[in-house]
Amino acid sequence: MIRVFRLFIITFFIASYASLQAQDPEFSQFYANPLYLNPAMAGSTECGRLGLNYRNQYPSLSNAYVTYNLSYDQSLPGINSGFGLLVMSDAQGDGALVRNSVSAFYSYKLQVSEPILLSFGIKAGYYQENLNWNKFVFADQINPTTGNVNPTSSETPPNSTSIAVVDFSAGLIMSYHDQFFIGVAADHLNQPNLSFYDDSDSKWPMKISAHGGVMINATQGGLGNAGGDDILIQPNVLYMQQEEFHQLNVGLYVNKYPFVVGGWFRHNFENPDAAVALIGLTFNNIRIGYSYDFTVSEMGGKAGGAHEVSFAWDFCVYKESARRHIRAINSPTF
């Protein structure tokens, strides 16, 4: 019966996904996945940046949501620009629905004044979704007496179990020295159709994200002017809206090199979702972070919360003397 329950939950997740018209994967370490958060963050460091991210949400329910991505971005100081590449795989329902994507990014930096830096970014992505029909379990398949799972007699698979679309996004970030920053991003501007059936209304709804943060120097007092040994407190907020879905994330990071700890609370407006705890380590331009989501919604702790791991490596591929200086956007690193 436990196995049947898990199979039913998997199908419930996939059905919910369809009814929400293709919601996006979500990460708790927002800034450890900068390209996914906002295209304007492409090339937002002075050097190249390689990133790896892994998230396993509700692992107790047969790996309901497992997401991987690999990213690289690089600043181009000679033309005040940056570029990036992001490859992602998102498996839902233990592989019943898998979305693979590759996206290219371009950003342009504009120094409006000495303290103010603007970054504009765009993204072009290619997405492919694959449906494994054999992993779906429908109500008429489950024998309520024995728990056996039989072939379905009422559901018809689509003519094609694979679809591909092109998607576009854009973003903007403004930073004021290293004291504070604000950003906004709009994903799925063209709202591509992701239906496996002939349903012209099954569009990928646009997602709007707004985020910002402040850097408080607890060692020196005031904002910004961070030194290597300073204790930094970084309150941050992230708001996301997609169709009828609204979410608010509030939290803060505390940095004392080489360590960072953080905590977030995620609220989905209709109900509280999760409390997130994070710990990170920076060593020789390498950053490793781990976070865990404590589920506080009606799903409860039996779902297993969510584990997330990030890895980033900042490195320069050009000589210091051969480049123009381009100021980094001082957002959190996790």
C-alpha positions in Angstrom: 0.0 0.0 0.0 2.9 2.3 0.6 4.1 1.8 -2.9 0.6 2.4 -4.3 0.4 5.6 -2.2 3.7 6.8 -3.6 2.7 6.1 -7.2 -0.5 7.9 -6.7 1.4 10.9 -5.3 3.6 10.9 -8.4 0.6 11.1 -10.6 -1.0 13.8 -8.5 2.2 15.9 -8.9 2.1 15.5 -12.6 -1.6 16.3 -12.8 -1.1 19.4 -10.7 1.8 20.4 -13.0 -0.5 20.2 -16.0 -3.3 22.2 -14.3 -0.9 24.9 -13.4 0.2 25.2 -17.0 3.9 24.4 -16.6 5.3 26.0 -13.5 9.0 26.5 -13.3 11.5 24.5 -11.2 12.4 26.4 -8.0 15.7 26.7 -6.1 16.3 27.9 -2.6 19.9 29.0 -3.2 18.8 31.8 -5.6 22.1 33.6 -6.0 24.1 30.4 -6.3 22.1 30.0 -9.5 22.3 33.5 -10.8 21.5 33.0 -14.5 18.4 31.1 -13.6 17.3 33.9 -11.3 17.9 36.9 -13.7 19.4 37.1 -17.2 21.0 40.4 -16.2 23.3 38.6 -13.9 25.2 37.0 -16.8 28.8 38.2 -16.4 28.1 40.0 -13.1 31.5 39.0 -11.7 34.9 40.3 -12.8 36.0 36.8 -13.8 34.6 33.7 -15.3 32.1 31.7 -13.2 31.3 28.0 -13.4 28.3 26.7 -11.4 26.7 23.4 -10.6 23.4 23.0 -8.8 21.4 20.0 -7.6 18.0 20.0 -5.9 15.9 17.0 -4.7 12.5 18.1 -3.5 10.2 15.7 -1.5 12.8 12.8 -1.7 10.6 10.5 0.4 8.0 10.5 -2.3 9.9 8.6 -4.9 12.0 11.6 -5.9 9.1 13.7 -6.9 11.2 16.6 -8.2 14.9 16.3 -9.1 16.7 19.2 -10.8 20.2 19.6 -12.1 21.9 22.4 -13.9 25.3 23.4 -15.2 26.2 27.1 -16.0 29.0 29.2 -17.1 29.2 33.0 -17.5 31.9 35.5 -18.3 32.3 39.2 -18.3 33.5 41.0 -21.5 35.0 44.2 -20.1 36.1 45.5 -23.5 32.4 46.0 -24.6 30.9 46.3 -21.1 29.1 43.1 -21.6 28.7 39.5 -20.4 27.6 36.2 -21.8 26.4 32.9 -20.3 25.2 29.4 -21.0 22.9 27.3 -18.8 22.0 23.6 -19.3 19.3 22.2 -17.1 17.4 18.9 -16.5 14.3 18.7 -14.4 12.7 15.3 -13.7 9.2 15.2 -12.1 7.3 12.2 -10.8 10.4 10.0 -10.7 11.0 10.6 -14.4 7.4 10.6 -15.6 7.9 14.1 -17.0 11.4 15.3 -17.9 12.3 18.8 -19.2 15.7 19.4 -20.7 16.9 22.8 -21.7 19.9 24.8 -23.0 19.9 28.6 -22.7 22.2 31.4 -24.0 22.5 34.8 -22.2 23.8 38.2 -23.0 24.0 41.2 -20.7 25.1 44.8 -21.1 26.5 47.0 -18.2 25.9 50.7 -18.0 27.7 52.8 -15.5 25.1 55.5 -15.0 27.2 57.3 -12.3 30.0 56.4 -9.9 27.7 54.6 -7.4 25.0 53.3 -9.8 25.5 50.4 -12.2 22.7 49.1 -14.5 22.8 45.6 -16.1 20.3 44.6 -18.8 20.1 40.9 -19.8 18.3 38.7 -22.3 18.0 34.9 -22.6 17.1 32.6 -25.5 16.3 29.0 -24.5 15.5 25.8 -26.2 13.3 23.4 -24.2 12.4 19.8 -24.8 9.8 17.9 -22.6 9.5 14.1 -22.6 6.6 12.2 -21.2 7.1 8.6 -19.9 3.5 7.4 -20.1 4.3 4.0 -18.4 5.2 5.8 -15.2 1.7 7.3 -14.8 -0.8 5.7 -12.4 -4.5 6.6 -12.7 -7.3 6.0 -10.3 -8.9 3.2 -12.3 -5.6 1.3 -12.3 -5.5 0.7 -8.5 -7.4 -2.2 -7.0 -8.7 -0.9 -3.7 -8.7 -4.4 -2.2 -5.3 -5.9 -3.2 -3.4 -2.7 -4.1 -2.5 -4.2 -7.5 -1.8 -1.7 -10.3 -3.6 -2.7 -13.5 -3.5 -1.2 -17.0 -5.7 1.9 -17.4 -8.9 1.7 -19.5 -10.0 5.3 -19.5 -6.9 7.4 -20.3 -5.5 7.8 -23.8 -1.8 8.7 -24.3 -1.0 11.7 -26.5 0.1 11.1 -30.1 3.6 12.4 -29.3 5.3 12.1 -25.9 8.0 14.7 -26.8 7.6 18.4 -27.5 10.2 21.2 -28.1 9.8 25.0 -27.9 11.9 28.2 -28.0 11.6 30.6 -25.1 12.8 34.1 -24.3 13.4 36.1 -21.1 14.8 39.5 -20.0 16.0 41.1 -16.9 17.3 44.3 -15.3 19.5 44.9 -12.2 20.5 48.2 -10.5 23.3 48.2 -7.9 24.5 51.1 -5.7 28.1 50.5 -4.9 28.2 47.4 -2.7 25.4 48.7 -0.4 22.2 47.5 -2.1 20.7 46.2 -5.3 17.3 45.6 -6.8 16.4 43.5 -9.9 13.4 42.4 -11.9 13.1 39.6 -14.5 10.4 38.4 -16.9 10.6 34.8 -18.1 8.6 33.2 -21.0 7.9 36.5 -22.8 6.6 34.6 -25.8 4.6 32.1 -23.7 5.2 29.0 -25.8 2.7 26.2 -25.9 3.8 23.1 -23.9 0.7 20.9 -24.4 1.2 17.3 -25.4 -2.4 17.4 -26.8 -3.9 19.8 -29.3 -4.7 22.5 -26.7 -3.8 26.0 -27.9 -4.6 27.4 -24.4 -1.9 25.4 -22.6 0.7 28.1 -22.8 3.7 28.5 -20.5 2.6 31.5 -18.4 5.0 34.5 -18.0 6.9 34.5 -14.7 7.7 37.8 -13.1 10.5 38.0 -10.4 11.5 40.9 -8.3 14.4 40.7 -5.9 16.6 43.0 -3.8 19.0 43.1 -0.9 21.1 45.3 1.4 24.6 44.7 2.7 25.1 45.7 6.4 28.6 45.9 7.7 28.3 44.8 11.3 32.0 45.2 11.9 32.5 48.8 10.7 28.9 49.9 10.9 26.8 51.3 8.1 26.3 49.9 4.6 28.8 48.3 2.3 32.6 48.9 2.3 33.2 45.2 3.0 36.6 44.0 4.1 37.9 40.5 4.1 37.4 40.0 7.9 34.2 41.9 8.3 31.0 40.4 9.5 28.3 41.1 6.9 24.5 40.8 7.3 22.5 40.7 4.0 18.7 40.9 4.3 17.1 39.9 1.0 13.7 39.5 -0.5 12.4 37.7 -3.6 8.9 37.9 -5.0 7.7 35.6 -7.8 4.4 35.5 -9.7 3.3 33.1 -12.4 -0.3 32.9 -13.5 -2.3 32.5 -10.3 0.8 31.5 -8.3 2.3 34.1 -5.9 5.3 33.5 -3.7 7.3 35.7 -1.3 10.7 34.7 0.1 12.3 36.7 2.9 15.5 36.0 4.7 19.1 37.0 5.3 22.7 35.8 5.1 25.4 36.3 7.7 29.0 36.2 6.3 32.2 35.9 8.2 34.9 34.7 5.7 35.1 31.9 4.8 31.7 30.9 6.2 28.2 32.0 5.5 24.9 30.9 7.1 21.5 31.9 6.1 17.8 31.4 6.7 14.7 32.0 4.6 11.0 31.7 4.9 8.9 30.9 1.8 5.2 31.8 1.7 3.0 31.0 -1.2 0.3 33.5 -0.2 -2.4 30.7 0.0 -0.3 28.9 2.6 3.1 28.9 4.2 5.5 26.6 2.3 8.9 26.1 3.9 11.6 27.4 6.2 15.1 27.1 4.6 18.4 26.8 6.4 21.7 27.3 4.6 25.4 26.9 5.2 28.2 27.7 2.8 32.0 27.8 2.5 34.3 29.9 0.3 37.9 28.7 -0.3 40.3 30.0 -3.0 37.5 31.3 -5.3 35.5 28.0 -4.8 32.1 28.1 -3.1 30.2 25.2 -1.8 26.7 25.5 -0.3 24.1 23.2 1.2 20.5 24.1 2.1 17.6 22.1 3.5 13.9 23.1 3.2 11.8 22.3 6.2 8.3 21.8 4.9 5.6 23.7 6.9 2.8 23.3 4.4 0.0 20.6 4.6 2.4 18.3 2.7 4.2 17.9 6.1 7.6 16.5 6.9 6.8 13.1 5.6 7.6 14.3 2.1 11.2 14.7 3.1 11.6 18.5 2.6 14.2 19.4 0.0 18.0 19.0 -0.3 20.0 21.4 -2.4 23.7 21.6 -3.1 25.6 24.2 -5.1 29.2 24.5 -6.3 30.8 27.6 -7.9 34.2 28.4 -9.2 35.3 32.0 -10.0 38.4 32.3 -12.2 39.9 34.7 -14.7 40.8 33.7 -18.2 42.6 36.9 -19.1 45.5 38.8 -17.7 44.8 41.6 -15.3 46.8 44.1 -17.3 44.9 43.3 -20.5 41.4 44.0 -19.3 39.2 47.0 -18.5 37.7 47.1 -15.1 34.0 46.3 -14.9 32.4 46.5 -11.4 30.8 43.3 -10.1 27.2 43.3 -8.9 27.5 42.7 -5.1 24.7 40.2 -4.7 24.9 37.3 -2.2 26.7 34.2 -3.4 24.2 31.7 -2.2 
